[in-house]
Amino acid sequence: MPPSKTIVMGDCNAPPESYSVKKISGVLWDADEKNSLTRSVYPEGCSICLVQRIQYKLDYILVSKDIKICSFEVGGSTGSDHLLISAIIEI
């Protein structure tokens, strides 16, 4: 893993305490300092639904220490069981 000029983001399907996330977090910073929950659960069989509950942090934006994180946000989603995540960074 390069220690500089690196951005890794996506659905890792792994919680923060997992081996893989701990390993990558040893090199990169998580843009989400609050460990926000990002996986949502919808009622089964519902095509247009409101989220029943939000559980687990499985999605990440990780950056090398030379990249400044200005903000991080979790947004809603009706097209996925994962909520949208975004960050404003300064390179």
N, CA, C and O atoms as CSV, one atom per row, in Angstrom:
chain,resi,resn,atom,element,x,y,z
A,1,MET,N,N,0.838,-1.175,0.000
A,1,MET,CA,C,0.000,0.000,0.000
A,1,MET,C,C,0.883,1.238,0.000
A,1,MET,O,O,1.685,1.414,0.917
A,2,PRO,N,N,0.760,2.092,-0.991
A,2,PRO,CA,C,1.566,3.321,-1.009
A,2,PRO,C,C,1.211,4.226,0.170
A,2,PRO,O,O,0.030,4.422,0.456
A,3,PRO,N,N,2.206,4.777,0.856
A,3,PRO,CA,C,1.937,5.624,2.016
A,3,PRO,C,C,1.623,7.074,1.665
A,3,PRO,O,O,1.375,7.878,2.563
A,4,SER,N,N,1.629,7.433,0.358
A,4,SER,CA,C,1.317,8.808,-0.023
A,4,SER,C,C,0.528,8.835,-1.332
A,4,SER,O,O,0.576,7.900,-2.131
A,5,LYS,N,N,-0.207,9.953,-1.526
A,5,LYS,CA,C,-1.011,10.172,-2.725
A,5,LYS,C,C,-1.924,8.994,-3.045
A,5,LYS,O,O,-1.993,8.532,-4.184
A,6,THR,N,N,-2.625,8.516,-2.011
A,6,THR,CA,C,-3.462,7.325,-2.165
A,6,THR,C,C,-4.862,7.576,-1.623
A,6,THR,O,O,-5.026,8.105,-0.524
A,7,ILE,N,N,-5.872,7.190,-2.404
A,7,ILE,CA,C,-7.263,7.221,-1.972
A,7,ILE,C,C,-7.846,5.846,-2.296
A,7,ILE,O,O,-7.753,5.370,-3.428
A,8,VAL,N,N,-8.443,5.221,-1.292
A,8,VAL,CA,C,-9.120,3.940,-1.472
A,8,VAL,C,C,-10.530,4.131,-0.943
A,8,VAL,O,O,-10.717,4.599,0.180
A,9,MET,N,N,-11.527,3.770,-1.750
A,9,MET,CA,C,-12.891,3.923,-1.279
A,9,MET,C,C,-13.774,2.836,-1.846
A,9,MET,O,O,-13.524,2.288,-2.920
A,10,GLY,N,N,-14.830,2.539,-1.079
A,10,GLY,CA,C,-15.781,1.569,-1.574
A,10,GLY,C,C,-16.422,0.747,-0.485
A,10,GLY,O,O,-16.230,0.986,0.707
A,11,ASP,N,N,-17.183,-0.223,-0.926
A,11,ASP,CA,C,-17.883,-1.167,-0.068
A,11,ASP,C,C,-16.916,-2.300,0.247
A,11,ASP,O,O,-16.651,-3.153,-0.600
A,12,CYS,N,N,-16.401,-2.304,1.446
A,12,CYS,CA,C,-15.426,-3.326,1.840
A,12,CYS,C,C,-16.095,-4.561,2.444
A,12,CYS,O,O,-15.441,-5.586,2.637
A,13,ASN,N,N,-17.400,-4.469,2.745
A,13,ASN,CA,C,-18.117,-5.564,3.394
A,13,ASN,C,C,-17.360,-6.094,4.607
A,13,ASN,O,O,-17.333,-7.297,4.867
A,14,ALA,N,N,-16.747,-5.173,5.340
A,14,ALA,CA,C,-15.975,-5.540,6.527
A,14,ALA,C,C,-16.143,-4.434,7.575
A,14,ALA,O,O,-16.027,-3.252,7.250
A,15,PRO,N,N,-16.412,-4.807,8.818
A,15,PRO,CA,C,-16.537,-3.799,9.874
A,15,PRO,C,C,-15.165,-3.262,10.293
A,15,PRO,O,O,-14.141,-3.868,9.978
A,16,PRO,N,N,-15.140,-2.130,10.999
A,16,PRO,CA,C,-13.869,-1.523,11.398
A,16,PRO,C,C,-12.944,-2.447,12.198
A,16,PRO,O,O,-11.723,-2.307,12.128
A,17,GLU,N,N,-13.509,-3.378,12.949
A,17,GLU,CA,C,-12.683,-4.259,13.775
A,17,GLU,C,C,-12.148,-5.478,13.013
A,17,GLU,O,O,-11.431,-6.296,13.590
A,18,SER,N,N,-12.489,-5.608,11.725
A,18,SER,CA,C,-12.009,-6.743,10.941
A,18,SER,C,C,-10.508,-6.614,10.667
A,18,SER,O,O,-9.949,-5.517,10.693
A,19,TYR,N,N,-9.883,-7.736,10.410
A,19,TYR,CA,C,-8.444,-7.776,10.151
A,19,TYR,C,C,-8.085,-6.884,8.964
A,19,TYR,O,O,-7.141,-6.098,9.040
A,20,SER,N,N,-8.841,-7.004,7.863
A,20,SER,CA,C,-8.486,-6.264,6.643
A,20,SER,C,C,-8.597,-4.753,6.839
A,20,SER,O,O,-7.728,-4.011,6.379
A,21,VAL,N,N,-9.641,-4.288,7.507
A,21,VAL,CA,C,-9.792,-2.841,7.727
A,21,VAL,C,C,-8.745,-2.340,8.714
A,21,VAL,O,O,-8.205,-1.249,8.531
A,22,LYS,N,N,-8.448,-3.107,9.746
A,22,LYS,CA,C,-7.396,-2.711,10.691
A,22,LYS,C,C,-6.044,-2.612,9.980
A,22,LYS,O,O,-5.263,-1.696,10.240
A,23,LYS,N,N,-5.780,-3.547,9.095
A,23,LYS,CA,C,-4.506,-3.573,8.367
A,23,LYS,C,C,-4.361,-2.345,7.466
A,23,LYS,O,O,-3.319,-1.690,7.483
A,24,ILE,N,N,-5.381,-2.027,6.690
A,24,ILE,CA,C,-5.303,-0.879,5.794
A,24,ILE,C,C,-5.323,0.429,6.584
A,24,ILE,O,O,-4.717,1.414,6.162
A,25,SER,N,N,-6.016,0.448,7.729
A,25,SER,CA,C,-6.059,1.644,8.570
A,25,SER,C,C,-4.721,1.924,9.246
A,25,SER,O,O,-4.509,3.011,9.784
A,26,GLY,N,N,-3.833,0.959,9.220
A,26,GLY,CA,C,-2.485,1.180,9.731
A,26,GLY,C,C,-1.661,2.067,8.809
A,26,GLY,O,O,-0.653,2.639,9.225
A,27,VAL,N,N,-2.093,2.180,7.553
A,27,VAL,CA,C,-1.377,2.977,6.563
A,27,VAL,C,C,-2.197,4.207,6.142
A,27,VAL,O,O,-1.638,5.284,5.929
A,28,LEU,N,N,-3.504,4.045,6.024
A,28,LEU,CA,C,-4.375,5.110,5.542
A,28,LEU,C,C,-5.314,5.606,6.643
A,28,LEU,O,O,-5.629,4.867,7.575
A,29,TRP,N,N,-5.762,6.871,6.531
A,29,TRP,CA,C,-6.719,7.468,7.462
A,29,TRP,C,C,-8.129,7.230,6.952
A,29,TRP,O,O,-8.381,7.314,5.750
A,30,ASP,N,N,-9.047,6.932,7.859
A,30,ASP,CA,C,-10.465,6.825,7.520
A,30,ASP,C,C,-11.038,8.239,7.511
A,30,ASP,O,O,-10.914,8.955,8.504
A,31,ALA,N,N,-11.657,8.652,6.419
A,31,ALA,CA,C,-12.238,9.993,6.320
A,31,ALA,C,C,-13.382,10.189,7.303
A,31,ALA,O,O,-13.727,11.321,7.639
A,32,ASP,N,N,-13.970,9.093,7.763
A,32,ASP,CA,C,-15.101,9.154,8.693
A,32,ASP,C,C,-14.609,8.974,10.122
A,32,ASP,O,O,-14.428,7.846,10.580
A,33,GLU,N,N,-14.395,10.066,10.817
A,33,GLU,CA,C,-13.905,10.011,12.198
A,33,GLU,C,C,-14.953,9.486,13.173
A,33,GLU,O,O,-14.608,9.047,14.271
A,34,LYS,N,N,-16.232,9.525,12.788
A,34,LYS,CA,C,-17.320,9.124,13.692
A,34,LYS,C,C,-17.692,7.646,13.570
A,34,LYS,O,O,-18.534,7.166,14.328
A,35,ASN,N,N,-17.088,6.920,12.640
A,35,ASN,CA,C,-17.459,5.531,12.384
A,35,ASN,C,C,-18.955,5.382,12.126
A,35,ASN,O,O,-19.624,4.558,12.750
A,36,SER,N,N,-19.468,6.184,11.203
A,36,SER,CA,C,-20.888,6.189,10.869
A,36,SER,C,C,-21.331,4.838,10.318
A,36,SER,O,O,-20.575,4.153,9.630
A,37,LEU,N,N,-22.561,4.472,10.631
A,37,LEU,CA,C,-23.129,3.236,10.101
A,37,LEU,C,C,-23.563,3.487,8.666
A,37,LEU,O,O,-24.124,4.540,8.365
A,38,THR,N,N,-23.308,2.526,7.773
A,38,THR,CA,C,-23.549,2.767,6.351
A,38,THR,C,C,-24.385,1.696,5.662
A,38,THR,O,O,-24.704,1.842,4.482
A,39,ARG,N,N,-24.748,0.634,6.356
A,39,ARG,CA,C,-25.570,-0.393,5.714
A,39,ARG,C,C,-26.981,-0.274,6.251
A,39,ARG,O,O,-27.198,-0.268,7.463
A,40,SER,N,N,-27.939,-0.178,5.341
A,40,SER,CA,C,-29.326,-0.017,5.742
A,40,SER,C,C,-30.131,-1.280,5.438
A,40,SER,O,O,-29.727,-2.120,4.633
A,41,VAL,N,N,-31.263,-1.387,6.095
A,41,VAL,CA,C,-32.135,-2.548,5.909
A,41,VAL,C,C,-33.522,-2.038,5.531
A,41,VAL,O,O,-34.079,-1.174,6.207
A,42,TYR,N,N,-34.074,-2.578,4.446
A,42,TYR,CA,C,-35.394,-2.203,3.969
A,42,TYR,C,C,-36.363,-3.370,4.193
A,42,TYR,O,O,-35.933,-4.520,4.290
A,43,PRO,N,N,-37.653,-3.084,4.273
A,43,PRO,CA,C,-38.618,-4.183,4.394
A,43,PRO,C,C,-38.523,-5.107,3.180
A,43,PRO,O,O,-38.413,-4.646,2.044
A,44,GLU,N,N,-38.565,-6.382,3.426
A,44,GLU,CA,C,-38.439,-7.356,2.343
A,44,GLU,C,C,-39.619,-7.238,1.377
A,44,GLU,O,O,-40.767,-7.107,1.801
A,45,GLY,N,N,-39.327,-7.285,0.084
A,45,GLY,CA,C,-40.357,-7.244,-0.940
A,45,GLY,C,C,-40.875,-5.856,-1.257
A,45,GLY,O,O,-41.837,-5.720,-2.013
A,46,CYS,N,N,-40.277,-4.845,-0.712
A,46,CYS,CA,C,-40.741,-3.475,-0.925
A,46,CYS,C,C,-39.902,-2.819,-2.010
A,46,CYS,O,O,-38.677,-2.769,-1.900
A,47,SER,N,N,-40.557,-2.307,-3.071
A,47,SER,CA,C,-39.794,-1.709,-4.166
A,47,SER,C,C,-39.460,-0.233,-3.921
A,47,SER,O,O,-38.444,0.249,-4.420
A,48,ILE,N,N,-40.279,0.484,-3.176
A,48,ILE,CA,C,-39.985,1.872,-2.805
A,48,ILE,C,C,-40.245,1.988,-1.313
A,48,ILE,O,O,-41.395,2.057,-0.879
A,49,CYS,N,N,-39.177,2.010,-0.530
A,49,CYS,CA,C,-39.325,1.895,0.920
A,49,CYS,C,C,-38.481,2.914,1.672
A,49,CYS,O,O,-37.514,3.465,1.145
A,50,LEU,N,N,-38.869,3.142,2.891
A,50,LEU,CA,C,-38.038,3.896,3.819
A,50,LEU,C,C,-37.173,2.904,4.581
A,50,LEU,O,O,-37.571,1.759,4.797
A,51,VAL,N,N,-36.019,3.337,4.975
A,51,VAL,CA,C,-35.098,2.479,5.717
A,51,VAL,C,C,-35.724,2.066,7.048
A,51,VAL,O,O,-36.241,2.909,7.781
A,52,GLN,N,N,-35.676,0.773,7.358
A,52,GLN,CA,C,-36.163,0.291,8.655
A,52,GLN,C,C,-35.148,0.571,9.750
A,52,GLN,O,O,-35.499,1.018,10.842
A,53,ARG,N,N,-33.894,0.303,9.447
A,53,ARG,CA,C,-32.826,0.546,10.414
A,53,ARG,C,C,-31.496,0.625,9.668
A,53,ARG,O,O,-31.362,0.142,8.544
A,54,ILE,N,N,-30.535,1.238,10.315
A,54,ILE,CA,C,-29.192,1.338,9.740
A,54,ILE,C,C,-28.252,0.625,10.690
A,54,ILE,O,O,-28.268,0.869,11.897
A,55,GLN,N,N,-27.441,-0.248,10.145
A,55,GLN,CA,C,-26.522,-1.018,10.971
A,55,GLN,C,C,-25.228,-1.259,10.226
A,55,GLN,O,O,-25.203,-1.259,8.996
A,56,TYR,N,N,-24.189,-1.458,10.943
A,56,TYR,CA,C,-22.863,-1.796,10.432
A,56,TYR,C,C,-22.204,-0.670,9.635
A,56,TYR,O,O,-22.860,0.031,8.865
A,57,LYS,N,N,-20.948,-0.519,9.828
A,57,LYS,CA,C,-20.108,0.328,8.968
A,57,LYS,C,C,-19.365,-0.626,8.051
A,57,LYS,O,O,-18.546,-1.425,8.506
A,58,LEU,N,N,-19.650,-0.542,6.760
A,58,LEU,CA,C,-19.022,-1.430,5.781
A,58,LEU,C,C,-18.384,-0.664,4.627
A,58,LEU,O,O,-17.684,-1.253,3.803
A,59,ASP,N,N,-18.619,0.638,4.564
A,59,ASP,CA,C,-18.181,1.453,3.436
A,59,ASP,C,C,-17.170,2.489,3.916
A,59,ASP,O,O,-17.316,3.053,5.000
A,60,TYR,N,N,-16.159,2.732,3.113
A,60,TYR,CA,C,-15.032,3.541,3.565
A,60,TYR,C,C,-14.510,4.467,2.489
A,60,TYR,O,O,-14.598,4.176,1.297
A,61,ILE,N,N,-13.965,5.584,2.928
A,61,ILE,CA,C,-13.096,6.432,2.125
A,61,ILE,C,C,-11.826,6.564,2.962
A,61,ILE,O,O,-11.841,7.163,4.037
A,62,LEU,N,N,-10.750,6.010,2.470
A,62,LEU,CA,C,-9.475,5.998,3.190
A,62,LEU,C,C,-8.445,6.764,2.370
A,62,LEU,O,O,-8.357,6.593,1.154
A,63,VAL,N,N,-7.675,7.600,3.035
A,63,VAL,CA,C,-6.696,8.427,2.330
A,63,VAL,C,C,-5.342,8.346,3.027
A,63,VAL,O,O,-5.255,8.062,4.222
A,64,SER,N,N,-4.297,8.599,2.258
A,64,SER,CA,C,-2.959,8.647,2.857
A,64,SER,C,C,-2.837,9.907,3.702
A,64,SER,O,O,-3.612,10.851,3.550
A,65,LYS,N,N,-1.864,9.907,4.584
A,65,LYS,CA,C,-1.706,10.975,5.569
A,65,LYS,C,C,-1.351,12.329,4.954
A,65,LYS,O,O,-1.448,13.351,5.634
A,66,ASP,N,N,-0.943,12.357,3.687
A,66,ASP,CA,C,-0.622,13.621,3.024
A,66,ASP,C,C,-1.855,14.283,2.387
A,66,ASP,O,O,-1.737,15.345,1.776
A,67,ILE,N,N,-3.019,13.670,2.526
A,67,ILE,CA,C,-4.267,14.215,1.984
A,67,ILE,C,C,-5.126,14.707,3.148
A,67,ILE,O,O,-5.370,13.969,4.103
A,68,LYS,N,N,-5.579,15.947,3.062
A,68,LYS,CA,C,-6.383,16.541,4.124
A,68,LYS,C,C,-7.863,16.237,3.897
A,68,LYS,O,O,-8.386,16.442,2.801
A,69,ILE,N,N,-8.530,15.747,4.938
A,69,ILE,CA,C,-9.960,15.487,4.893
A,69,ILE,C,C,-10.665,16.743,5.398
A,69,ILE,O,O,-10.513,17.116,6.561
A,70,CYS,N,N,-11.435,17.396,4.529
A,70,CYS,CA,C,-12.145,18.622,4.917
A,70,CYS,C,C,-13.518,18.314,5.503
A,70,CYS,O,O,-13.949,18.972,6.450
A,71,SER,N,N,-14.208,17.320,4.949
A,71,SER,CA,C,-15.509,16.933,5.478
A,71,SER,C,C,-15.857,15.525,5.011
A,71,SER,O,O,-15.312,15.022,4.028
A,72,PHE,N,N,-16.780,14.903,5.741
A,72,PHE,CA,C,-17.271,13.569,5.411
A,72,PHE,C,C,-18.770,13.567,5.656
A,72,PHE,O,O,-19.245,14.168,6.620
A,73,GLU,N,N,-19.519,12.894,4.787
A,73,GLU,CA,C,-20.972,12.880,4.935
A,73,GLU,C,C,-21.543,11.529,4.527
A,73,GLU,O,O,-21.062,10.889,3.592
A,74,VAL,N,N,-22.578,11.110,5.249
A,74,VAL,CA,C,-23.347,9.917,4.885
A,74,VAL,C,C,-24.712,10.402,4.420
A,74,VAL,O,O,-25.385,11.151,5.127
A,75,GLY,N,N,-25.118,9.971,3.226
A,75,GLY,CA,C,-26.412,10.369,2.672
A,75,GLY,C,C,-27.330,9.179,2.533
A,75,GLY,O,O,-26.925,8.039,2.760
A,76,GLY,N,N,-28.548,9.439,2.164
A,76,GLY,CA,C,-29.541,8.380,1.991
A,76,GLY,C,C,-29.377,7.654,0.665
A,76,GLY,O,O,-28.629,8.086,-0.212
A,77,SER,N,N,-30.084,6.551,0.539
A,77,SER,CA,C,-30.074,5.786,-0.702
A,77,SER,C,C,-31.360,4.995,-0.816
A,77,SER,O,O,-31.783,4.352,0.144
A,78,THR,N,N,-31.984,5.035,-1.981
A,78,THR,CA,C,-33.141,4.177,-2.232
A,78,THR,C,C,-32.808,3.098,-3.251
A,78,THR,O,O,-33.653,2.267,-3.582
A,79,GLY,N,N,-31.564,3.111,-3.751
A,79,GLY,CA,C,-31.167,2.159,-4.772
A,79,GLY,C,C,-30.226,1.078,-4.300
A,79,GLY,O,O,-29.836,0.209,-5.079
A,80,SER,N,N,-29.852,1.119,-3.027
A,80,SER,CA,C,-28.886,0.158,-2.512
A,80,SER,C,C,-29.123,-0.050,-1.022
A,80,SER,O,O,-29.739,0.783,-0.357
A,81,ASP,N,N,-28.628,-1.163,-0.510
A,81,ASP,CA,C,-28.693,-1.367,0.939
A,81,ASP,C,C,-27.514,-0.685,1.636
A,81,ASP,O,O,-27.380,-0.765,2.857
A,82,HIS,N,N,-26.667,-0.019,0.865
A,82,HIS,CA,C,-25.573,0.773,1.427
A,82,HIS,C,C,-25.888,2.243,1.224
A,82,HIS,O,O,-26.327,2.650,0.148
A,83,LEU,N,N,-25.662,3.033,2.255
A,83,LEU,CA,C,-25.897,4.460,2.154
A,83,LEU,C,C,-24.752,5.117,1.389
A,83,LEU,O,O,-23.643,4.585,1.337
A,84,LEU,N,N,-25.027,6.271,0.801
A,84,LEU,CA,C,-24.004,7.005,0.057
A,84,LEU,C,C,-23.015,7.634,1.029
A,84,LEU,O,O,-23.415,8.144,2.075
A,85,ILE,N,N,-21.748,7.603,0.702
A,85,ILE,CA,C,-20.751,8.311,1.491
A,85,ILE,C,C,-19.981,9.230,0.564
A,85,ILE,O,O,-19.735,8.901,-0.596
A,86,SER,N,N,-19.606,10.382,1.087
A,86,SER,CA,C,-18.819,11.325,0.296
A,86,SER,C,C,-17.874,12.084,1.216
A,86,SER,O,O,-18.109,12.206,2.418
A,87,ALA,N,N,-16.818,12.584,0.631
A,87,ALA,CA,C,-15.846,13.366,1.386
A,87,ALA,C,C,-15.308,14.481,0.496
A,87,ALA,O,O,-15.164,14.331,-0.718
A,88,ILE,N,N,-15.024,15.575,1.131
A,88,ILE,CA,C,-14.283,16.646,0.454
A,88,ILE,C,C,-12.876,16.573,0.994
A,88,ILE,O,O,-12.653,16.611,2.204
A,89,ILE,N,N,-11.929,16.466,0.083
A,89,ILE,CA,C,-10.524,16.333,0.483
A,89,ILE,C,C,-9.690,17.418,-0.191
A,89,ILE,O,O,-10.091,17.998,-1.201
A,90,GLU,N,N,-8.540,17.673,0.383
A,90,GLU,CA,C,-7.610,18.641,-0.192
A,90,GLU,C,C,-6.302,17.910,-0.483
A,90,GLU,O,O,-5.693,17.301,0.397
A,91,ILE,N,N,-5.893,17.990,-1.742
A,91,ILE,CA,C,-4.660,17.296,-2.146
A,91,ILE,C,C,-3.538,18.305,-2.252
A,91,ILE,O,O,-2.409,17.941,-2.578
